[in-house]
């Protein structure tokens, strides 16, 4: 289903206020989507630039002590999430496809340390799409895991909750950036 067809059912003023939705189209897939009140180019930038990623990646209460992205096909993505429990949760992925500003596909590196993988489950393929309608962007995270057991372990490990709160943090980051841009754009 396209962003345009999803947008028809909801007035533009309400789309970005609804929060994230989660679905399980198959036993090995988890899809999380959220409307953001920003153009696609800005959402894509916030998703791909490490200076922004470090501000939103991970659930509330977690911080990033390392965030690096070699943003090219074959390049690696690394982040270390420091949890409120004092434990560092590493995350590593490899970019497999990049279509600016429409889509990013990456794979989780085989590391069975945590079934959620701090956002990229081990041996999972994650496709992130950015669809703009009326100046707003539907951000969709489609994760295909190696097995139904791996998908269930990721869900039990907090994957859905973690990404739902990360999407809220993305929305807050975008709001902050837009406020800053509005302040600097004001005439003296």
N, C-alpha and C positions, 0 to 999 in steps of 0.2 A: 504494500500500500504506500502510495507516495505522500509526501508532506502536504501537497496541495489538497489531496482528498481528505487527509486528516484535519487540515485547516478549515475546511468548509463547515465542519460541525461545531466549531468553537469560534466565538467572536475574537478578533485580534487582541482586544484589550484584556481578554481572560486567558489566552494561551499560555503565556509565560508565568502566570500565577498558579497554575495547576500542579507544578512539581513533576517529579519523574514517575514514569510507569514502568513496570517490569512484567515481562511475559516469558513463557517457556514454549516456543513453537515446536520443540521436539525434546526428547530426554537428554540430548547432548548440547542444547542451546539455551542461552540466557540472553534476552534482549532488554536493554534499559534505554528509555528515550525521554527526552525533556525538551520542551520549547524554551528558547532563550530570547530575551528581548534585545536582540542585537543582530546586525547583519552578519552573514556567513563569514566574510573575510576576517572580522574581529574574532569570532568564535574559533575559527581555524587557527589564528595567531595565538590565542590563549591556550589552545590545545597543544600546539607544537613548539612553542618557545619556552626553554627551560626557566627563564626568569619568571614566567607566569605559572608554569607547571608546578614549581616548588611551592606556590601559594595555595594551590587547590587540590593537588593529588593526595588522596587518602581521606579516611573518615575524619570527622570532627574529633579534635583532641590529639591527632597525630601531626607530626611536623616532618619536613624533609631535611635530612642532614646531607644528602647528596642528590643532585639531579643533573644528569647529563644526557644530551640527545645528539647523536650524529644523524641528523635528519636527511637521510638519503636511503634509497633502496639498498639493503644489505648492512646499513648502519645499525648501531646498537643504542638502546635506551636503557638507562640505569637510574634508579632512585632508591634511596634508603629511607624508609619510614620509621621514625622513632615513635613508638607507642607510649601511651600514658603509663604502661607497665614498665617502662625503661628498656624494653627490648627493641632492637633494630630489626626491621623486616625488609630484606632486600628484594628488589624487583628488577628483572632484566627481560628485555624483549629485543627482537630483531625486526626492523622495518622490511616488509615484503612488497608493499605497493604504496605509492604516494601519488595522488592526483589532486594537486592544489587547485582550489580550496574545497574539493568535493569529498575526498575519501582518504583514509589512512588505514593500512592493513599491517598488523604486526603479529608475531608469534611469541609465545612465552617460551623461555629457555627451559629445557628439562631439568628442573630442580624441585624435588619433592619436599622441600622444607616446610611449606605451608600450602594447603590446597587452594587457597585464594591467591597465592602468589603476590600479595601486596598490590593487587590490581590486574596482574597478568598471570592467570593460572598456568602452571606448567603444561607444556605441550598443547596449549590452546591457540586458536587463531582468532584474532580480534579484528573486526572491521568496524571502523568508526566513520559514519557518514554525516555530512553537513548539508542540509537542504533548507534553502531560504524561501520564505513566502511572506510577502508584505513587510519586508524589513526585519522579520524575526526568523530565527533558525531552529529547525528541529535537529537536535544532536542525538544520534542513535549509536549505541554501543552494542554490537552484535557479537557475542562470544560463542564460539563453537569449541567444545571441549573434547578430549580424546575418547571419553566414554560417558555413559550415563552415571556411573559411579563417581567419576571425576567431577561431573557437573553437580551432583548432589553434595559431594564433599565441599566444593567451592561455595555453594549456597549455605551449607551449615557452618562454613568458616567465615561467613560474613560478606561474601562477594556482593550480593544485592544491596545490603544495607550500606556497605562501604561506598559503592558507586552512587547510590542515591544521595548520600551526604556529599560525595565529591561533586556531583552535579549541582547541588545547592551552593557549594563553595565556588564552582565555576561561575554561577549566576552572580554571586556576591562580588567576585573578582571583576567581572564585566561591568557591573554597576559602578564599582570604584573607578575603573578606567574611564567610563563614560562621564562620570562626574568631574574627574580631573580634566578631561578634554573640554568639557563645557566651560569650566572655570578659565582655562587658558585661552579659549576662543572668545571670551567676552571682551568687548571694546573697553578701553580705559575711560 
